[in-house]
Amino acid sequence: MKNLLILLVPLLLLSSCLSGKGGSSDSDHGPARVQSESLPERISFEELKEKVLQPYCIDCHHIREFTNEAGVLKYVVPGDADNSVFYQVIKDGSMPKYSMPLSTEELEFVRTYIESLRVE
């Protein structure tokens, strides 16, 4: 019986935290929820083009494919970098094929660009 209580008490506490009924007000959902709902800084296509596309992509993928945002958006799920082919191939290192991989900072820049495309 004691072992059952040891298992149930943490589960009940966890359940109340997840449902938002842990004694906090409706407006206080903790930092994780606030962070997930906040929009990332908006990065313009021109900034992406200057910092990533021109130095890493355009030589091989031809200027016509990435000269406008529509060309890039074919490979992007707005607001979801992890499910965007554009981000995935950069992150896994399969792109760029003929130059150095993007730095961690540049990869985060691409992520922020994609995440900032999220529609609210």
N, C-alpha and C positions, 0 to 999 in steps of 0.2 A: 504494500500500500504506500509506504514511504517513497519507494522508487517511482511509483505512478505520479505522486504529487511533485516529485523532482522534475519529471518530464512535462507535466501539465502546466505548472506555474510559468515557466519561461514561454511556452507556446501561447498561453493566454495573454501575457504581457506583449509578446510580439504581435499577436493578432490585434490587440487594441492600438498599438502604434501604427500598424499598417492601415487600419481602417480610419485613422484620424480621430479616434475616440479616447485617446489616452489622457484626457483631462485638459487638453490644450484647446484654445479657441479655434474656430474654423479658419481664421486668417493666419494662424501659426502652423505651418506645415514643415518647418525646418529648412535649413539651407539647401538640401538636395533638391527639393521641389522648386524652390525659388530659382536655383541655378538652371534647372532643366527648362523652366518656362521663360527665362530671360533670353532675349535675342542677342546673338553675337554681333560684334561690330560689323557694319556693312562694308565690304570690300568691293570696289568697283571692278568691272571687267578690265578697264584700262590698267589698273594696278596689277591685276593677275597677268595680263598680257606682258607688261613690262618686266615683272619680277620672275615669272615662271615660263610663260609660253614662248617668248622670244629667245631666251637663253637656252631652253631645253627642248622645245617641241617643234617649233616652226620649220627648222631645217629639214626634218624628216617628214613631218605631217603636212607640209606645204602650207603656204600662207593662206590660201583660200579656205582651208578647213577651220582655222583658228583666228581669222581676222575679225570675226564678230562673235558675240556671246552665243548666238544660236548654234554655231558650230561646236562650241564646248558643251552646251546644254544637252546635246544629243547623248552625251556620256555621263550626265549628272542627274541624280535624284535630288531636286531642290530640298535643302534642309537635312539631308541624310548622306553624309560623306561616306560612311561605312558601306552603304549599298550603291555607291556611285562608282562606275567602272573607272572613270577618270582618276579618282582618289585611290582606288584599289591597286591599279597597275603602278602607280607611283610609290605607294606604301610597300608593296611586295617586292619592289626593285626591278620588275620586268620592264619598266620605263623610267627614264629614257634609256634606250638601248645603247647608244653610241656616245654617251657622255657620263660624267660623274652623277651619282644619284643625288637627289635633292637633299639638302640638309634637314635636320629635324625642324628648324625654324621655318624653312620653306614649305615643308610638308604641313606644318601647322597652319601656315598662311593659306594653303589650298583648302584645308579642312574648314577654316573659318569662312573662306569665300563661299564654299558650298553650303555650310550651315546657315549663313546669313541670307541665303536664297529662300529660306523657309517662309511659307505663307501663313500668316496668322489670321 
